[in-house]
Amino acid sequence: MTLLAALILSACGGEEHQDLRAWVKEQDNMPRPRIEPLPEVKPFEVFAYEADKDGLIDPFKPRKVELPKQSQTNGIRPDLNRPREPLEAYSIENLRMVGTLSQRKEIFALIKTPDSNLFRVRKGNYLGQNFGRINEIDEGSVKLTEIVQDGTGDWIERVSTLQLQDEQEVGKK
């Protein structure tokens, strides 16, 4: 057994790996590439954050978010407690005036919804999603006043008109 181990080890030490040793020696004699030195590290500038002295906001103190103040001067507000009418579910842009009716000296407008339902409305009814109240109905239009919020959160009134649509226009839409 010892003889067998010695025979195996002697086979590894022969001339077989001479080419590998020559290549390693050749690589050792090759010129080495120049390694650039590391760039100089610039020191970090310390900044002392002093909110009181610099007029900056202290990020570690909780602040209250202030909502825009609603003006109490104009007194305009929608009545959120009144029952909603069916036509208030639709945007005014999607409603079409398709005709008028007269009964006992009162004029009504016929309003068609996008799902092809027809409603009869009179002065004082509401329509549209901006609390629009009908002020006037004539042969060719419905005039209403909507209550909307402006950019500052104040409620303002806006006048809108729904024009009578002829049959060709209604068929296209």
C-alpha positions as CSV (number, residue, x, y, z in Angstrom):
1,M,0.0,0.0,0.0
2,T,2.8,2.4,0.8
3,L,4.5,1.5,-2.4
4,L,1.3,2.4,-4.3
5,A,1.1,5.8,-2.6
6,A,4.7,6.5,-3.4
7,L,4.2,5.6,-7.0
8,I,1.2,7.9,-7.4
9,L,3.1,10.8,-5.8
10,S,6.1,10.4,-8.0
11,A,3.8,10.6,-11.1
12,C,2.6,14.1,-10.0
13,G,6.1,15.5,-9.6
14,G,7.3,14.8,-13.2
15,E,7.8,16.9,-16.2
16,E,4.1,17.1,-17.0
17,H,3.5,20.5,-15.3
18,Q,6.6,22.1,-16.7
19,D,4.5,24.3,-19.1
20,L,2.4,25.6,-16.3
21,R,5.5,26.6,-14.3
22,A,7.0,28.3,-17.4
23,W,3.8,30.3,-17.9
24,V,3.6,31.5,-14.3
25,K,7.3,32.6,-14.4
26,E,6.7,34.5,-17.7
27,Q,3.7,36.3,-16.1
28,D,5.9,37.3,-13.1
29,N,8.4,39.0,-15.5
30,M,5.8,41.0,-17.4
31,P,5.6,44.7,-16.7
32,R,2.9,45.5,-14.2
33,P,0.2,48.1,-15.0
34,R,0.3,51.4,-13.0
35,I,-2.5,51.7,-10.5
36,E,-3.8,55.2,-10.1
37,P,-3.9,56.4,-6.6
38,L,-7.2,56.9,-4.9
39,P,-8.7,60.4,-5.2
40,E,-8.3,62.6,-2.2
41,V,-11.3,62.5,0.1
42,K,-12.7,66.0,0.7
43,P,-13.7,66.6,4.3
44,F,-17.5,66.8,4.9
45,E,-18.7,70.3,5.8
46,V,-20.7,70.3,9.0
47,F,-23.9,72.4,8.9
48,A,-25.5,73.4,12.2
49,Y,-29.3,73.7,11.6
50,E,-30.6,76.4,13.8
51,A,-34.2,77.1,12.8
52,D,-34.7,80.0,15.1
53,K,-31.6,81.9,14.0
54,D,-31.9,81.2,10.2
55,G,-35.6,81.7,10.0
56,L,-36.1,78.1,8.9
57,I,-38.9,75.7,9.9
58,D,-37.9,73.2,12.6
59,P,-38.5,69.8,11.1
60,F,-38.8,68.1,14.5
61,K,-41.6,70.2,15.8
62,P,-45.1,69.1,14.7
63,R,-47.1,71.8,12.9
64,K,-50.7,72.2,12.3
65,V,-51.8,72.3,8.7
66,E,-54.0,75.3,8.1
67,L,-56.9,74.9,5.7
68,P,-57.9,77.9,3.6
69,K,-60.3,80.0,5.6
70,Q,-63.8,80.2,4.1
71,S,-65.2,83.6,3.8
72,Q,-68.2,84.3,5.9
73,T,-68.8,87.7,4.2
74,N,-70.7,86.7,1.1
75,G,-73.1,84.2,2.9
76,I,-73.3,82.0,-0.1
77,R,-73.4,78.3,0.8
78,P,-75.3,75.3,-0.7
79,D,-78.0,73.8,1.5
80,L,-76.5,70.4,2.2
81,N,-79.5,69.3,4.3
82,R,-82.2,69.5,1.6
83,P,-83.2,66.3,-0.2
84,R,-81.4,65.9,-3.6
85,E,-83.4,65.9,-6.8
86,P,-82.8,63.2,-9.5
87,L,-81.1,65.5,-12.0
88,E,-78.5,66.4,-9.5
89,A,-76.8,63.0,-10.1
90,Y,-75.7,64.2,-13.6
91,S,-73.2,66.7,-14.7
92,I,-74.8,69.6,-16.4
93,E,-72.7,69.0,-19.5
94,N,-74.4,65.6,-19.9
95,L,-78.0,66.9,-19.7
96,R,-79.9,68.1,-22.8
97,M,-82.9,70.4,-23.0
98,V,-85.2,68.8,-25.7
99,G,-88.3,70.9,-25.4
100,T,-90.8,72.9,-23.3
101,L,-94.3,72.5,-22.0
102,S,-96.9,75.1,-20.9
103,Q,-99.5,74.3,-18.3
104,R,-101.7,76.9,-16.5
105,K,-99.5,79.8,-17.4
106,E,-96.4,77.9,-16.1
107,I,-93.6,76.8,-18.4
108,F,-91.7,73.6,-17.9
109,A,-88.5,72.4,-19.6
110,L,-88.0,68.8,-20.8
111,I,-84.5,67.5,-19.8
112,K,-83.0,64.3,-21.2
113,T,-80.4,62.4,-19.3
114,P,-77.5,60.4,-20.8
115,D,-79.4,57.2,-20.1
116,S,-82.4,58.6,-22.2
117,N,-84.7,59.3,-19.2
118,L,-86.9,62.4,-19.7
119,F,-87.6,64.8,-16.8
120,R,-90.0,67.7,-16.6
121,V,-88.5,70.6,-14.5
122,R,-89.8,74.1,-13.5
123,K,-88.3,77.2,-12.0
124,G,-86.9,76.4,-8.6
125,N,-85.9,72.8,-9.4
126,Y,-82.2,71.7,-9.0
127,L,-80.1,70.1,-11.6
128,G,-76.4,69.4,-12.2
129,Q,-73.7,68.4,-9.6
130,N,-72.9,72.0,-8.6
131,F,-76.1,72.8,-6.7
132,G,-77.6,74.4,-9.8
133,R,-81.1,76.0,-9.2
134,I,-83.3,76.9,-12.2
135,N,-84.0,80.7,-12.3
136,E,-85.7,81.0,-15.7
137,I,-87.1,78.9,-18.5
138,D,-87.9,80.2,-21.9
139,E,-88.6,78.6,-25.3
140,G,-84.9,78.0,-26.1
141,S,-83.0,77.7,-22.8
142,V,-82.9,77.0,-19.1
143,K,-80.9,79.5,-17.0
144,L,-79.6,78.4,-13.7
145,T,-77.4,79.5,-10.9
146,E,-74.8,77.1,-9.6
147,I,-72.9,77.3,-6.3
148,V,-69.2,76.3,-6.7
149,Q,-66.0,76.7,-4.7
150,D,-63.3,78.9,-6.0
151,G,-59.5,78.3,-5.5
152,T,-59.5,79.7,-2.0
153,G,-62.4,77.6,-0.8
154,D,-65.0,80.4,-0.9
155,W,-68.5,79.6,-2.3
156,I,-69.4,81.7,-5.3
157,E,-72.4,81.8,-7.7
158,R,-72.0,81.0,-11.4
159,V,-74.7,81.4,-14.0
160,S,-75.1,78.6,-16.5
161,T,-77.4,78.0,-19.4
162,L,-78.8,74.8,-21.0
163,Q,-79.7,75.5,-24.6
164,L,-82.5,73.7,-26.5
165,Q,-81.1,70.9,-28.7
166,D,-82.7,70.2,-32.0
167,E,-83.4,66.5,-32.9
168,Q,-80.3,66.1,-35.1
169,E,-78.0,67.3,-32.3
170,V,-79.7,65.0,-29.7
171,G,-79.4,62.0,-32.1
172,K,-75.6,62.6,-32.4
173,K,-75.0,62.7,-28.7
